């Protein structure tokens, strides 16, 4: 699972980014390919879990 949060560059920084806000990523959990295929199949797609698993496996391996 991925969460986004905002991070502000400190004013004491001497770069031109000082005081600006940036989105940062926080990783909370890793998924297996099977978990990812199941998750994707549950979210409004016409493809089955098996079809998605085949595409992911071809992509990663």
C-alpha distance matrix in Angstrom:
0.0 3.8 6.8 10.3 13.3 17.0 19.0 22.8 25.0 27.7 31.2 32.8 31.2 34.0 32.0 32.0 28.4 29.5 28.5 26.1 22.5 19.6 16.0 13.8 10.2 8.5 6.0 5.2 4.8 6.6 7.8 11.5 13.3 14.6 11.4 10.4 14.0 14.0 11.2 13.1 16.4 15.6 15.2 18.8 19.8 23.1 21.9 21.6 18.9 21.6 22.2 18.6 18.4 21.7 20.7 17.5 19.8 22.4 20.2 18.9 22.1
3.8 0.0 3.8 6.8 10.1 13.5 15.6 19.3 21.5 24.4 27.8 29.4 27.8 30.5 28.4 28.3 24.7 25.9 24.9 22.3 18.9 15.9 12.2 10.1 6.7 5.8 4.8 5.9 7.4 9.0 10.7 14.3 15.7 17.5 14.5 12.9 16.4 16.9 13.8 14.9 18.5 17.8 16.7 19.9 21.0 24.5 23.5 23.7 21.4 24.0 24.1 20.4 20.6 23.5 22.0 18.9 21.4 23.6 20.9 19.7 23.1
6.8 3.8 0.0 3.8 6.7 10.3 12.8 16.5 19.0 21.8 25.1 27.0 25.7 28.6 26.7 26.5 22.7 23.5 22.2 19.8 16.1 13.6 10.0 8.4 5.8 5.2 6.5 7.3 10.0 12.4 14.3 17.9 19.5 21.0 17.9 16.4 19.7 19.9 16.5 17.6 21.0 19.9 18.4 21.5 23.0 26.7 26.1 26.5 24.4 27.3 27.3 23.6 24.1 27.1 25.4 22.4 25.1 27.2 24.4 23.3 26.8
10.3 6.8 3.8 0.0 3.8 7.0 9.7 13.3 15.9 18.9 22.0 24.2 22.8 25.6 23.5 23.0 19.3 20.2 18.7 16.1 12.5 10.0 6.3 5.6 4.8 6.2 8.9 10.6 13.4 15.5 17.4 21.0 22.2 24.0 21.1 19.2 22.3 22.8 19.3 19.8 23.4 22.4 20.4 23.1 24.6 28.3 28.0 28.8 27.0 29.8 29.4 25.7 26.5 29.2 27.1 24.3 27.1 28.8 25.7 24.9 28.5
13.3 10.1 6.7 3.8 0.0 3.8 6.6 10.1 13.1 15.8 18.8 21.1 20.2 23.1 21.5 21.1 17.3 17.6 15.8 13.7 10.0 8.3 5.6 5.4 6.6 7.6 11.1 12.5 15.9 18.3 20.6 24.2 25.7 27.5 24.5 22.8 26.0 26.3 22.8 23.5 27.0 25.8 23.8 26.5 28.2 31.9 31.7 32.5 30.7 33.5 33.2 29.5 30.2 32.9 30.8 28.0 30.7 32.4 29.3 28.3 31.9
17.0 13.5 10.3 7.0 3.8 0.0 3.8 6.7 10.0 12.7 15.5 18.1 17.2 20.1 18.4 17.8 14.0 14.1 12.1 10.0 6.3 5.6 4.6 6.0 8.9 10.6 14.3 16.1 19.5 21.7 24.1 27.6 28.9 30.9 28.0 26.1 29.3 29.8 26.2 26.6 30.2 29.0 26.8 29.2 30.9 34.6 34.5 35.6 33.9 36.7 36.1 32.4 33.2 35.8 33.5 30.7 33.5 34.9 31.6 30.8 34.4
19.0 15.6 12.8 9.7 6.6 3.8 0.0 3.8 6.6 9.2 12.3 14.6 13.7 16.7 15.4 15.3 11.6 11.2 9.8 8.4 5.5 5.3 6.2 6.6 9.9 11.5 15.2 17.3 20.8 22.9 25.7 29.1 30.6 32.9 30.1 28.3 31.6 32.3 28.9 29.4 33.0 32.1 30.0 32.5 33.9 37.6 37.3 38.3 36.4 39.0 38.5 34.7 35.3 37.7 35.4 32.5 35.0 36.4 33.0 31.9 35.3
22.8 19.3 16.5 13.3 10.1 6.7 3.8 0.0 3.8 6.1 8.8 11.4 10.8 13.8 12.8 12.6 9.1 8.0 6.1 5.7 4.4 6.3 8.9 9.9 13.5 15.2 18.9 21.1 24.5 26.6 29.4 32.8 34.2 36.6 33.8 31.9 35.2 36.0 32.6 32.9 36.5 35.6 33.3 35.7 37.1 40.8 40.6 41.8 40.0 42.5 41.9 38.2 38.8 41.1 38.6 35.8 38.4 39.5 36.0 35.1 38.5
25.0 21.5 19.0 15.9 13.1 10.0 6.6 3.8 0.0 3.8 6.5 8.5 7.2 10.2 9.3 9.8 6.5 5.1 5.2 5.7 6.5 7.9 11.0 11.6 15.2 17.0 20.5 23.0 26.3 28.1 31.0 34.2 35.6 38.2 35.7 33.7 37.0 38.1 34.9 35.1 38.8 38.2 35.9 38.3 39.5 43.0 42.6 43.8 42.0 44.3 43.6 39.8 40.3 42.4 39.9 37.0 39.4 40.3 36.7 35.6 38.9
27.7 24.4 21.8 18.9 15.8 12.7 9.2 6.1 3.8 0.0 3.8 5.4 5.6 9.1 9.7 10.8 8.7 5.6 5.8 8.3 9.6 11.5 14.5 14.8 18.2 19.5 23.1 25.3 28.7 30.7 33.8 37.0 38.6 41.2 38.6 36.9 40.2 41.2 37.9 38.3 42.0 41.3 39.2 41.6 42.9 46.5 46.1 47.2 45.3 47.6 47.0 43.2 43.6 45.8 43.4 40.4 42.6 43.7 40.2 38.9 42.1
31.2 27.8 25.1 22.0 18.8 15.5 12.3 8.8 6.5 3.8 0.0 3.8 5.4 7.8 9.1 9.9 8.8 5.0 5.3 8.9 11.3 13.8 17.2 18.0 21.6 23.1 26.7 28.9 32.4 34.3 37.4 40.6 42.0 44.7 42.1 40.2 43.5 44.5 41.2 41.4 45.1 44.3 42.0 44.2 45.6 49.2 49.0 50.2 48.4 50.8 50.1 46.3 46.9 49.0 46.4 43.5 45.9 46.8 43.2 42.1 45.3
32.8 29.4 27.0 24.2 21.1 18.1 14.6 11.4 8.5 5.4 3.8 0.0 3.8 6.3 8.9 10.9 10.6 7.2 8.8 12.0 14.3 16.4 19.6 19.8 23.1 24.4 27.8 30.1 33.5 35.3 38.5 41.6 43.2 45.9 43.5 41.7 45.1 46.2 43.1 43.4 47.2 46.5 44.4 46.8 48.0 51.5 51.1 52.2 50.2 52.4 51.8 48.0 48.3 50.3 47.8 44.9 47.0 47.9 44.3 42.9 46.0
31.2 27.8 25.7 22.8 20.2 17.2 13.7 10.8 7.2 5.6 5.4 3.8 0.0 3.8 5.6 8.3 7.9 5.6 8.5 10.8 13.2 14.6 17.8 18.0 21.3 22.9 26.2 28.8 32.0 33.4 36.6 39.5 40.9 43.9 41.6 39.7 43.0 44.4 41.3 41.5 45.3 44.9 42.7 45.0 46.0 49.5 48.9 50.1 48.1 50.2 49.4 45.7 45.9 47.8 45.2 42.3 44.3 45.0 41.4 40.1 43.0
34.0 30.5 28.6 25.6 23.1 20.1 16.7 13.8 10.2 9.1 7.8 6.3 3.8 0.0 3.8 6.8 8.2 6.8 10.3 12.3 15.3 16.7 20.1 20.6 23.9 25.8 29.0 31.9 34.9 36.1 39.1 41.9 43.1 46.2 44.1 42.0 45.2 46.8 43.7 43.7 47.5 47.3 45.0 47.1 47.9 51.3 50.7 52.1 50.3 52.2 51.2 47.5 47.8 49.5 46.7 43.9 45.9 46.4 42.7 41.6 44.4
32.0 28.4 26.7 23.5 21.5 18.4 15.4 12.8 9.3 9.7 9.1 8.9 5.6 3.8 0.0 3.8 5.3 5.8 9.6 10.4 13.4 14.3 17.7 18.4 21.8 24.1 27.2 30.3 33.1 34.1 37.0 39.7 40.6 43.7 41.8 39.5 42.5 44.2 41.2 40.9 44.7 44.7 42.3 44.3 44.9 48.2 47.7 49.2 47.5 49.4 48.2 44.5 45.0 46.5 43.6 41.0 43.1 43.3 39.6 38.7 41.6
32.0 28.3 26.5 23.0 21.1 17.8 15.3 12.6 9.8 10.8 9.9 10.9 8.3 6.8 3.8 0.0 3.8 5.5 8.5 8.7 12.1 13.3 16.9 18.3 21.9 24.6 27.8 30.9 33.7 34.7 37.3 40.1 40.7 43.8 41.8 39.3 42.2 43.9 40.7 40.2 43.9 43.8 41.2 42.9 43.6 46.9 46.6 48.4 47.0 48.9 47.5 43.9 44.7 46.2 43.1 40.7 43.1 43.2 39.4 38.8 41.9
28.4 24.7 22.7 19.3 17.3 14.0 11.6 9.1 6.5 8.7 8.8 10.6 7.9 8.2 5.3 3.8 0.0 3.8 6.3 5.5 8.5 9.5 13.2 14.6 18.2 20.9 24.2 27.2 30.1 31.3 33.9 36.7 37.5 40.5 38.4 35.9 38.8 40.4 37.2 36.8 40.5 40.3 37.8 39.6 40.5 43.8 43.5 45.2 43.7 45.7 44.5 40.8 41.6 43.3 40.3 37.8 40.2 40.6 36.8 36.2 39.4
29.5 25.9 23.5 20.2 17.6 14.1 11.2 8.0 5.1 5.6 5.0 7.2 5.6 6.8 5.8 5.5 3.8 0.0 3.8 5.6 8.8 10.8 14.5 15.8 19.5 21.7 25.2 27.8 31.0 32.6 35.4 38.4 39.5 42.3 40.0 37.7 40.9 42.1 38.9 38.7 42.5 42.0 39.5 41.5 42.6 46.1 45.9 47.4 45.7 48.0 46.9 43.2 43.9 45.8 43.0 40.3 42.7 43.3 39.6 38.8 42.0
28.5 24.9 22.2 18.7 15.8 12.1 9.8 6.1 5.2 5.8 5.3 8.8 8.5 10.3 9.6 8.5 6.3 3.8 0.0 3.8 6.7 9.8 13.4 15.1 18.9 21.0 24.7 27.1 30.4 32.3 35.0 38.2 39.3 41.9 39.3 37.1 40.2 41.2 37.8 37.7 41.4 40.6 38.0 40.0 41.4 45.0 45.0 46.5 45.0 47.4 46.5 42.8 43.6 45.7 42.9 40.3 42.9 43.7 40.1 39.4 42.7
26.1 22.3 19.8 16.1 13.7 10.0 8.4 5.7 5.7 8.3 8.9 12.0 10.8 12.3 10.4 8.7 5.5 5.6 3.8 0.0 3.8 6.6 10.3 12.6 16.4 19.0 22.6 25.1 28.3 30.0 32.4 35.6 36.5 39.0 36.6 34.2 37.1 38.2 34.8 34.5 38.1 37.5 34.8 36.7 38.0 41.5 41.5 43.1 41.8 44.2 43.1 39.4 40.4 42.4 39.5 37.1 39.8 40.5 36.8 36.3 39.8
22.5 18.9 16.1 12.5 10.0 6.3 5.5 4.4 6.5 9.6 11.3 14.3 13.2 15.3 13.4 12.1 8.5 8.8 6.7 3.8 0.0 3.8 7.0 9.5 13.3 15.8 19.4 21.8 25.0 26.8 29.1 32.4 33.4 35.8 33.2 30.8 33.8 34.8 31.3 31.1 34.7 33.9 31.3 33.3 34.7 38.3 38.4 39.9 38.4 41.0 40.0 36.3 37.4 39.5 36.8 34.3 37.1 38.0 34.4 33.9 37.4
19.6 15.9 13.6 10.0 8.3 5.6 5.3 6.3 7.9 11.5 13.8 16.4 14.6 16.7 14.3 13.3 9.5 10.8 9.8 6.6 3.8 0.0 3.8 6.4 10.0 13.0 16.4 19.1 22.1 23.5 25.9 29.0 29.8 32.4 29.9 27.5 30.5 31.7 28.3 28.1 31.7 31.2 28.7 30.8 31.9 35.4 35.3 36.7 35.2 37.6 36.6 32.9 33.9 35.9 33.2 30.7 33.4 34.3 30.7 30.1 33.6
16.0 12.2 10.0 6.3 5.6 4.6 6.2 8.9 11.0 14.5 17.2 19.6 17.8 20.1 17.7 16.9 13.2 14.5 13.4 10.3 7.0 3.8 0.0 3.8 6.9 10.0 13.2 15.9 18.7 20.2 22.4 25.6 26.4 28.8 26.3 23.9 26.9 27.9 24.5 24.4 28.1 27.5 25.1 27.3 28.5 32.1 31.8 33.2 31.6 34.1 33.2 29.5 30.4 32.7 30.1 27.5 30.3 31.4 27.9 27.3 30.9
13.8 10.1 8.4 5.6 5.4 6.0 6.6 9.9 11.6 14.8 18.0 19.8 18.0 20.6 18.4 18.3 14.6 15.8 15.1 12.6 9.5 6.4 3.8 0.0 3.8 6.7 10.1 13.0 15.8 17.3 19.9 23.1 24.3 26.8 24.3 22.2 25.5 26.6 23.4 23.6 27.4 26.9 24.9 27.5 28.5 32.1 31.5 32.4 30.5 32.8 32.3 28.5 28.9 31.3 28.9 26.0 28.5 29.8 26.4 25.4 28.8
10.2 6.7 5.8 4.8 6.6 8.9 9.9 13.5 15.2 18.2 21.6 23.1 21.3 23.9 21.8 21.9 18.2 19.5 18.9 16.4 13.3 10.0 6.9 3.8 0.0 3.8 6.5 9.6 12.2 13.5 16.1 19.3 20.7 23.1 20.6 18.7 22.1 23.1 20.0 20.5 24.3 23.9 22.3 25.1 26.0 29.5 28.6 29.3 27.2 29.5 29.1 25.4 25.6 28.1 25.9 22.8 25.2 26.8 23.6 22.4 25.8
8.5 5.8 5.2 6.2 7.6 10.6 11.5 15.2 17.0 19.5 23.1 24.4 22.9 25.8 24.1 24.6 20.9 21.7 21.0 19.0 15.8 13.0 10.0 6.7 3.8 0.0 3.8 6.3 9.4 11.5 14.5 18.0 19.9 22.1 19.3 18.0 21.7 22.3 19.4 20.6 24.2 23.5 22.4 25.6 26.7 30.2 29.1 29.3 26.8 29.2 29.3 25.6 25.4 28.2 26.5 23.2 25.3 27.4 24.4 22.8 26.0
6.0 4.8 6.5 8.9 11.1 14.3 15.2 18.9 20.5 23.1 26.7 27.8 26.2 29.0 27.2 27.8 24.2 25.2 24.7 22.6 19.4 16.4 13.2 10.1 6.5 3.8 0.0 3.8 6.0 7.7 10.9 14.3 16.5 18.6 16.0 15.0 18.7 19.4 16.8 18.3 21.8 21.4 20.8 24.2 25.0 28.3 26.9 26.7 24.0 26.2 26.6 22.9 22.4 25.2 23.9 20.4 22.2 24.5 21.9 19.9 23.0
5.2 5.9 7.3 10.6 12.5 16.1 17.3 21.1 23.0 25.3 28.9 30.1 28.8 31.9 30.3 30.9 27.2 27.8 27.1 25.1 21.8 19.1 15.9 13.0 9.6 6.3 3.8 0.0 3.8 7.2 10.2 13.8 16.4 17.9 14.8 14.6 18.4 18.4 15.9 18.1 21.2 20.4 20.2 23.9 24.9 28.2 26.8 26.3 23.4 25.8 26.7 23.1 22.4 25.6 24.8 21.3 23.0 25.8 23.5 21.5 24.4
4.8 7.4 10.0 13.4 15.9 19.5 20.8 24.5 26.3 28.7 32.4 33.5 32.0 34.9 33.1 33.7 30.1 31.0 30.4 28.3 25.0 22.1 18.7 15.8 12.2 9.4 6.0 3.8 0.0 3.8 6.7 10.2 13.1 14.4 11.5 11.8 15.5 15.5 13.6 16.0 19.0 18.5 18.9 22.6 23.2 26.3 24.5 23.6 20.5 22.6 23.8 20.4 19.3 22.6 22.1 18.6 20.0 23.0 21.1 18.9 21.6
6.6 9.0 12.4 15.5 18.3 21.7 22.9 26.6 28.1 30.7 34.3 35.3 33.4 36.1 34.1 34.7 31.3 32.6 32.3 30.0 26.8 23.5 20.2 17.3 13.5 11.5 7.7 7.2 3.8 0.0 3.8 6.9 9.8 11.7 9.5 9.6 13.3 14.0 12.7 14.8 17.7 17.9 18.6 22.1 22.1 24.9 22.7 21.7 18.4 20.1 21.2 17.9 16.4 19.4 19.0 15.3 16.4 19.5 17.7 15.3 17.8
7.8 10.7 14.3 17.4 20.6 24.1 25.7 29.4 31.0 33.8 37.4 38.5 36.6 39.1 37.0 37.3 33.9 35.4 35.0 32.4 29.1 25.9 22.4 19.9 16.1 14.5 10.9 10.2 6.7 3.8 0.0 3.8 6.5 7.9 5.7 6.1 9.7 10.4 9.6 11.8 14.4 14.9 16.0 19.4 19.2 21.7 19.3 18.1 14.7 16.4 17.6 14.5 12.9 16.1 16.0 12.5 13.7 16.9 15.6 13.6 16.0
11.5 14.3 17.9 21.0 24.2 27.6 29.1 32.8 34.2 37.0 40.6 41.6 39.5 41.9 39.7 40.1 36.7 38.4 38.2 35.6 32.4 29.0 25.6 23.1 19.3 18.0 14.3 13.8 10.2 6.9 3.8 0.0 3.8 5.4 5.1 6.2 8.7 9.9 10.5 12.3 14.3 15.6 17.1 20.2 19.4 21.3 18.4 16.8 13.2 14.1 15.7 12.9 10.5 13.5 14.0 10.6 10.9 14.5 13.8 11.5 13.4
13.3 15.7 19.5 22.2 25.7 28.9 30.6 34.2 35.6 38.6 42.0 43.2 40.9 43.1 40.6 40.7 37.5 39.5 39.3 36.5 33.4 29.8 26.4 24.3 20.7 19.9 16.5 16.4 13.1 9.8 6.5 3.8 0.0 3.8 5.4 5.0 6.2 8.6 9.8 10.5 12.2 14.4 15.8 18.4 16.9 18.5 15.4 14.0 10.6 11.1 12.2 9.5 6.9 9.8 10.3 7.0 7.5 11.0 10.7 9.0 11.0
14.6 17.5 21.0 24.0 27.5 30.9 32.9 36.6 38.2 41.2 44.7 45.9 43.9 46.2 43.7 43.8 40.5 42.3 41.9 39.0 35.8 32.4 28.8 26.8 23.1 22.1 18.6 17.9 14.4 11.7 7.9 5.4 3.8 0.0 3.8 5.4 5.1 6.2 8.6 9.9 10.6 12.5 14.8 17.4 16.0 17.3 14.2 12.0 8.3 9.0 11.2 9.1 6.4 9.9 11.4 9.0 9.3 13.0 13.4 12.3 13.7
11.4 14.5 17.9 21.1 24.5 28.0 30.1 33.8 35.7 38.6 42.1 43.5 41.6 44.1 41.8 41.8 38.4 40.0 39.3 36.6 33.2 29.9 26.3 24.3 20.6 19.3 16.0 14.8 11.5 9.5 5.7 5.1 5.4 3.8 0.0 3.8 5.5 5.1 6.1 8.6 9.9 10.8 12.9 16.1 15.5 17.5 15.0 13.1 9.5 11.5 13.4 10.8 9.2 12.9 13.7 11.1 12.3 15.8 15.5 14.4 16.4
10.4 12.9 16.4 19.2 22.8 26.1 28.3 31.9 33.7 36.9 40.2 41.7 39.7 42.0 39.5 39.3 35.9 37.7 37.1 34.2 30.8 27.5 23.9 22.2 18.7 18.0 15.0 14.6 11.8 9.6 6.1 6.2 5.0 5.4 3.8 0.0 3.8 5.4 5.0 6.1 8.6 10.0 11.1 14.1 13.3 15.6 13.2 12.2 9.1 11.2 12.1 8.8 8.1 11.7 11.4 8.7 10.9 14.0 13.0 12.4 15.1
14.0 16.4 19.7 22.3 26.0 29.3 31.6 35.2 37.0 40.2 43.5 45.1 43.0 45.2 42.5 42.2 38.8 40.9 40.2 37.1 33.8 30.5 26.9 25.5 22.1 21.7 18.7 18.4 15.5 13.3 9.7 8.7 6.2 5.1 5.5 3.8 0.0 3.8 5.4 5.2 6.1 8.7 10.3 12.6 11.1 12.7 9.8 8.5 5.4 7.6 8.5 5.5 5.3 8.9 9.2 7.6 9.8 12.6 12.5 12.7 14.9
14.0 16.9 19.9 22.8 26.3 29.8 32.3 36.0 38.1 41.2 44.5 46.2 44.4 46.8 44.2 43.9 40.4 42.1 41.2 38.2 34.8 31.7 27.9 26.6 23.1 22.3 19.4 18.4 15.5 14.0 10.4 9.9 8.6 6.2 5.1 5.4 3.8 0.0 3.8 5.5 5.2 6.4 9.1 11.7 11.1 12.8 10.6 8.6 5.5 8.6 10.4 8.3 8.2 11.9 12.7 11.4 13.3 16.3 16.3 16.4 18.4
11.2 13.8 16.5 19.3 22.8 26.2 28.9 32.6 34.9 37.9 41.2 43.1 41.3 43.7 41.2 40.7 37.2 38.9 37.8 34.8 31.3 28.3 24.5 23.4 20.0 19.4 16.8 15.9 13.6 12.7 9.6 10.5 9.8 8.6 6.1 5.0 5.4 3.8 0.0 3.8 5.5 5.3 6.8 10.3 10.5 13.2 11.8 10.8 8.4 11.8 12.8 10.0 10.7 14.3 14.1 12.5 15.0 17.8 17.0 17.1 19.7
13.1 14.9 17.6 19.8 23.5 26.6 29.4 32.9 35.1 38.3 41.4 43.4 41.5 43.7 40.9 40.2 36.8 38.7 37.7 34.5 31.1 28.1 24.4 23.6 20.5 20.6 18.3 18.1 16.0 14.8 11.8 12.3 10.5 9.9 8.6 6.1 5.2 5.5 3.8 0.0 3.8 5.4 5.5 8.0 7.4 10.3 8.9 9.0 7.6 10.9 10.7 7.7 9.6 12.7 11.8 10.8 13.9 16.0 15.2 16.0 18.8
16.4 18.5 21.0 23.4 27.0 30.2 33.0 36.5 38.8 42.0 45.1 47.2 45.3 47.5 44.7 43.9 40.5 42.5 41.4 38.1 34.7 31.7 28.1 27.4 24.3 24.2 21.8 21.2 19.0 17.7 14.4 14.3 12.2 10.6 9.9 8.6 6.1 5.2 5.5 3.8 0.0 3.8 5.6 7.0 6.0 7.9 6.5 5.9 5.2 8.9 9.1 7.3 9.5 12.4 12.4 12.3 14.9 17.0 16.9 18.0 20.3
15.6 17.8 19.9 22.4 25.8 29.0 32.1 35.6 38.2 41.3 44.3 46.5 44.9 47.3 44.7 43.8 40.3 42.0 40.6 37.5 33.9 31.2 27.5 26.9 23.9 23.5 21.4 20.4 18.5 17.9 14.9 15.6 14.4 12.5 10.8 10.0 8.7 6.4 5.3 5.4 3.8 0.0 3.8 6.3 7.4 9.8 9.7 9.0 8.4 12.2 12.8 11.1 12.9 16.1 16.0 15.6 18.2 20.5 20.2 21.0 23.5
15.2 16.7 18.4 20.4 23.8 26.8 30.0 33.3 35.9 39.2 42.0 44.4 42.7 45.0 42.3 41.2 37.8 39.5 38.0 34.8 31.3 28.7 25.1 24.9 22.3 22.4 20.8 20.2 18.9 18.6 16.0 17.1 15.8 14.8 12.9 11.1 10.3 9.1 6.8 5.5 5.6 3.8 0.0 3.8 6.0 9.4 10.1 10.8 10.8 14.4 14.2 12.0 14.5 17.3 16.5 16.0 19.2 21.1 20.2 21.3 24.2
18.8 19.9 21.5 23.1 26.5 29.2 32.5 35.7 38.3 41.6 44.2 46.8 45.0 47.1 44.3 42.9 39.6 41.5 40.0 36.7 33.3 30.8 27.3 27.5 25.1 25.6 24.2 23.9 22.6 22.1 19.4 20.2 18.4 17.4 16.1 14.1 12.6 11.7 10.3 8.0 7.0 6.3 3.8 0.0 3.8 6.9 8.9 10.5 11.8 15.1 14.2 12.8 15.9 18.1 17.0 17.4 20.7 22.0 21.3 23.0 25.8
19.8 21.0 23.0 24.6 28.2 30.9 33.9 37.1 39.5 42.9 45.6 48.0 46.0 47.9 44.9 43.6 40.5 42.6 41.4 38.0 34.7 31.9 28.5 28.5 26.0 26.7 25.0 24.9 23.2 22.1 19.2 19.4 16.9 16.0 15.5 13.3 11.1 11.1 10.5 7.4 6.0 7.4 6.0 3.8 0.0 3.8 5.4 7.8 9.7 12.4 10.9 9.8 13.3 15.0 13.9 14.8 18.0 19.0 18.6 20.7 23.2
23.1 24.5 26.7 28.3 31.9 34.6 37.6 40.8 43.0 46.5 49.2 51.5 49.5 51.3 48.2 46.9 43.8 46.1 45.0 41.5 38.3 35.4 32.1 32.1 29.5 30.2 28.3 28.2 26.3 24.9 21.7 21.3 18.5 17.3 17.5 15.6 12.7 12.8 13.2 10.3 7.9 9.8 9.4 6.9 3.8 0.0 3.8 6.7 9.8 11.6 9.8 10.1 13.6 14.5 13.9 15.7 18.4 19.0 19.3 21.7 23.7
21.9 23.5 26.1 28.0 31.7 34.5 37.3 40.6 42.6 46.1 49.0 51.1 48.9 50.7 47.7 46.6 43.5 45.9 45.0 41.5 38.4 35.3 31.8 31.5 28.6 29.1 26.9 26.8 24.5 22.7 19.3 18.4 15.4 14.2 15.0 13.2 9.8 10.6 11.8 8.9 6.5 9.7 10.1 8.9 5.4 3.8 0.0 3.8 6.7 8.1 6.0 6.5 9.9 10.8 10.5 12.4 14.8 15.6 16.2 18.5 20.2
21.6 23.7 26.5 28.8 32.5 35.6 38.3 41.8 43.8 47.2 50.2 52.2 50.1 52.1 49.2 48.4 45.2 47.4 46.5 43.1 39.9 36.7 33.2 32.4 29.3 29.3 26.7 26.3 23.6 21.7 18.1 16.8 14.0 12.0 13.1 12.2 8.5 8.6 10.8 9.0 5.9 9.0 10.8 10.5 7.8 6.7 3.8 0.0 3.8 5.3 5.2 6.3 8.5 10.0 10.9 12.4 14.2 15.6 16.7 18.4 19.8
18.9 21.4 24.4 27.0 30.7 33.9 36.4 40.0 42.0 45.3 48.4 50.2 48.1 50.3 47.5 47.0 43.7 45.7 45.0 41.8 38.4 35.2 31.6 30.5 27.2 26.8 24.0 23.4 20.5 18.4 14.7 13.2 10.6 8.3 9.5 9.1 5.4 5.5 8.4 7.6 5.2 8.4 10.8 11.8 9.7 9.8 6.7 3.8 0.0 3.8 5.5 5.2 6.0 8.6 10.0 10.4 11.9 14.2 15.2 16.2 17.6
21.6 24.0 27.3 29.8 33.5 36.7 39.0 42.5 44.3 47.6 50.8 52.4 50.2 52.2 49.4 48.9 45.7 48.0 47.4 44.2 41.0 37.6 34.1 32.8 29.5 29.2 26.2 25.8 22.6 20.1 16.4 14.1 11.1 9.0 11.5 11.2 7.6 8.6 11.8 10.9 8.9 12.2 14.4 15.1 12.4 11.6 8.1 5.3 3.8 0.0 3.8 5.5 5.0 6.2 8.8 9.9 10.3 12.3 14.2 15.2 15.9
22.2 24.1 27.3 29.4 33.2 36.1 38.5 41.9 43.6 47.0 50.1 51.8 49.4 51.2 48.2 47.5 44.5 46.9 46.5 43.1 40.0 36.6 33.2 32.3 29.1 29.3 26.6 26.7 23.8 21.2 17.6 15.7 12.2 11.2 13.4 12.1 8.5 10.4 12.8 10.7 9.1 12.8 14.2 14.2 10.9 9.8 6.0 5.2 5.5 3.8 0.0 3.8 5.4 5.1 6.4 8.7 9.9 10.8 12.5 14.4 15.4
18.6 20.4 23.6 25.7 29.5 32.4 34.7 38.2 39.8 43.2 46.3 48.0 45.7 47.5 44.5 43.9 40.8 43.2 42.8 39.4 36.3 32.9 29.5 28.5 25.4 25.6 22.9 23.1 20.4 17.9 14.5 12.9 9.5 9.1 10.8 8.8 5.5 8.3 10.0 7.7 7.3 11.1 12.0 12.8 9.8 10.1 6.5 6.3 5.2 5.5 3.8 0.0 3.8 5.4 5.2 6.1 8.5 9.9 10.5 12.2 14.0
18.4 20.6 24.1 26.5 30.2 33.2 35.3 38.8 40.3 43.6 46.9 48.3 45.9 47.8 45.0 44.7 41.6 43.9 43.6 40.4 37.4 33.9 30.4 28.9 25.6 25.4 22.4 22.4 19.3 16.4 12.9 10.5 6.9 6.4 9.2 8.1 5.3 8.2 10.7 9.6 9.5 12.9 14.5 15.9 13.3 13.6 9.9 8.5 6.0 5.0 5.4 3.8 0.0 3.8 5.5 5.1 5.9 8.5 9.7 10.4 11.6
21.7 23.5 27.1 29.2 32.9 35.8 37.7 41.1 42.4 45.8 49.0 50.3 47.8 49.5 46.5 46.2 43.3 45.8 45.7 42.4 39.5 35.9 32.7 31.3 28.1 28.2 25.2 25.6 22.6 19.4 16.1 13.5 9.8 9.9 12.9 11.7 8.9 11.9 14.3 12.7 12.4 16.1 17.3 18.1 15.0 14.5 10.8 10.0 8.6 6.2 5.1 5.4 3.8 0.0 3.8 5.5 5.1 6.1 8.5 10.1 10.4
20.7 22.0 25.4 27.1 30.8 33.5 35.4 38.6 39.9 43.4 46.4 47.8 45.2 46.7 43.6 43.1 40.3 43.0 42.9 39.5 36.8 33.2 30.1 28.9 25.9 26.5 23.9 24.8 22.1 19.0 16.0 14.0 10.3 11.4 13.7 11.4 9.2 12.7 14.1 11.8 12.4 16.0 16.5 17.0 13.9 13.9 10.5 10.9 10.0 8.8 6.4 5.2 5.5 3.8 0.0 3.8 5.5 5.2 6.1 8.7 10.1
17.5 18.9 22.4 24.3 28.0 30.7 32.5 35.8 37.0 40.4 43.5 44.9 42.3 43.9 41.0 40.7 37.8 40.3 40.3 37.1 34.3 30.7 27.5 26.0 22.8 23.2 20.4 21.3 18.6 15.3 12.5 10.6 7.0 9.0 11.1 8.7 7.6 11.4 12.5 10.8 12.3 15.6 16.0 17.4 14.8 15.7 12.4 12.4 10.4 9.9 8.7 6.1 5.1 5.5 3.8 0.0 3.8 5.4 5.0 6.1 8.3
19.8 21.4 25.1 27.1 30.7 33.5 35.0 38.4 39.4 42.6 45.9 47.0 44.3 45.9 43.1 43.1 40.2 42.7 42.9 39.8 37.1 33.4 30.3 28.5 25.2 25.3 22.2 23.0 20.0 16.4 13.7 10.9 7.5 9.3 12.3 10.9 9.8 13.3 15.0 13.9 14.9 18.2 19.2 20.7 18.0 18.4 14.8 14.2 11.9 10.3 9.9 8.5 5.9 5.1 5.5 3.8 0.0 3.8 5.4 5.3 5.7
22.4 23.6 27.2 28.8 32.4 34.9 36.4 39.5 40.3 43.7 46.8 47.9 45.0 46.4 43.3 43.2 40.6 43.3 43.7 40.5 38.0 34.3 31.4 29.8 26.8 27.4 24.5 25.8 23.0 19.5 16.9 14.5 11.0 13.0 15.8 14.0 12.6 16.3 17.8 16.0 17.0 20.5 21.1 22.0 19.0 19.0 15.6 15.6 14.2 12.3 10.8 9.9 8.5 6.1 5.2 5.4 3.8 0.0 3.8 5.7 5.5
20.2 20.9 24.4 25.7 29.3 31.6 33.0 36.0 36.7 40.2 43.2 44.3 41.4 42.7 39.6 39.4 36.8 39.6 40.1 36.8 34.4 30.7 27.9 26.4 23.6 24.4 21.9 23.5 21.1 17.7 15.6 13.8 10.7 13.4 15.5 13.0 12.5 16.3 17.0 15.2 16.9 20.2 20.2 21.3 18.6 19.3 16.2 16.7 15.2 14.2 12.5 10.5 9.7 8.5 6.1 5.0 5.4 3.8 0.0 3.8 5.9
18.9 19.7 23.3 24.9 28.3 30.8 31.9 35.1 35.6 38.9 42.1 42.9 40.1 41.6 38.7 38.8 36.2 38.8 39.4 36.3 33.9 30.1 27.3 25.4 22.4 22.8 19.9 21.5 18.9 15.3 13.6 11.5 9.0 12.3 14.4 12.4 12.7 16.4 17.1 16.0 18.0 21.0 21.3 23.0 20.7 21.7 18.5 18.4 16.2 15.2 14.4 12.2 10.4 10.1 8.7 6.1 5.3 5.7 3.8 0.0 3.8
22.1 23.1 26.8 28.5 31.9 34.4 35.3 38.5 38.9 42.1 45.3 46.0 43.0 44.4 41.6 41.9 39.4 42.0 42.7 39.8 37.4 33.6 30.9 28.8 25.8 26.0 23.0 24.4 21.6 17.8 16.0 13.4 11.0 13.7 16.4 15.1 14.9 18.4 19.7 18.8 20.3 23.5 24.2 25.8 23.2 23.7 20.2 19.8 17.6 15.9 15.4 14.0 11.6 10.4 10.1 8.3 5.7 5.5 5.9 3.8 0.0
